[in-house]
């Protein structure tokens, strides 16, 4: 994609001067993985170790260029839409980007291809979105105050209007990773904890405050099984738990609503986690019927597991349990033995497991906690706890019977988020 307009010397000098005035250096950090955009041997990539700074240059109205502060090269899609970095011509649309606010973050959209920067497949690329809410296509640009970026963490991202009497403050996202090797094996499992939140204040009388916390983007991985034979299976994910509950200051809030609801269907299906238009419905507060907005709805595929919403009181408590294998329903580890007619002639092998029992399982929970008093200005600390129950099963075949034995191993991760209700009014 070559030049769409021509420039005389005066126009070029003017554009360069504007670029110098508006320049601001920023890191570009992914919402989903917390990786940063950098250059490796001149090629754009995304990694937690990247430390590159990018200069945001004003291009044509509504667009910017992204220049690497060290190499002076620009991100562009000139060659067939592929993301590259290099020297450019001033009029290339392929080197111009639109920064679009999204849920307190930024979509970075190429002007020529209309594609988004994302790392959904694990690598940095410019392509179409598979779903509107992809966190992999949302970025934080930490620029100094001289650059007018509307997506800084901690800024008010919505002001009240006549139609929507709320003020919305984005909380600092929580992003933690943890991995461990199961004792006595070489199997590595991991958690990727992502927690995002918004604090709301409604300006109607009486005033009301609430906090919305979501685990979208969090995953658990049991890892490649240490034992995957007909007579041994393990370790595999048998149960996954997520708990969110207020601890310090809990007397000032109550759990208003959470999602998704219980789903005992064990076939392959999509579970949608949605909280929309429900914040405050359980009380006669001004927030009743007002959509929360932001990332209040997303979907994930689940296969072979059932989803249980066991929340009570102020505590959000959701459980994902293995419920189906290749040999039938699963409620206990002995159910893994194939006792069918075919299985008996094959040495009663152990059944195979659904992919998410050994691969990536998402955390789907989100909840809303509301204050009893809209004038409350104190702090409430929430504890977020993830727990993965892993199991190993071994069977010994006798002439007419089968013996089974099992070993369990758990992995747990906890973090805390303190919400300052006094930061919003």
Buried (B, 14 or more C-beta within 10 A) or exposed (E): BEEEEEBEEEEEEEBEEEBEEBBBBBBBBBBBBBBBBBBEEEEBBBBEEBEBBBBBBBBBEEBBBBBBEEEEBBBBBBEEBBBBBEEBEBBBBBBBBBBEEBBBBBBBBBBBBEBBBBBBEEEBBBBEBEEEBBBBBBBBBBBEEEBEBEBBBEEBBBEBEEEBBBBBBBBEBBBBEBEBEBEEBEBBBBBBBBBBBBBBBBBBEEBBBBBBBBBBBBBBBBBEBBBBEBBBBBBBBBBBBBBBBBEEBBEBBBBBBBBBEEBEEBEEEEBEBBBEBBBBBBBEBBBBEBEBBBBBBBBBEBEBBBBBBEBEEBBBBBBBBBBBBEBEEBEEBBBBBBEEEEBEEEEBBBBBBBEBBBBBBBBBBBBBBBBEBBEBBBBBBBBBBBBBBBBBBBBEBEEEEBEBEBBEBEBEBEBEBEBEBEBBE
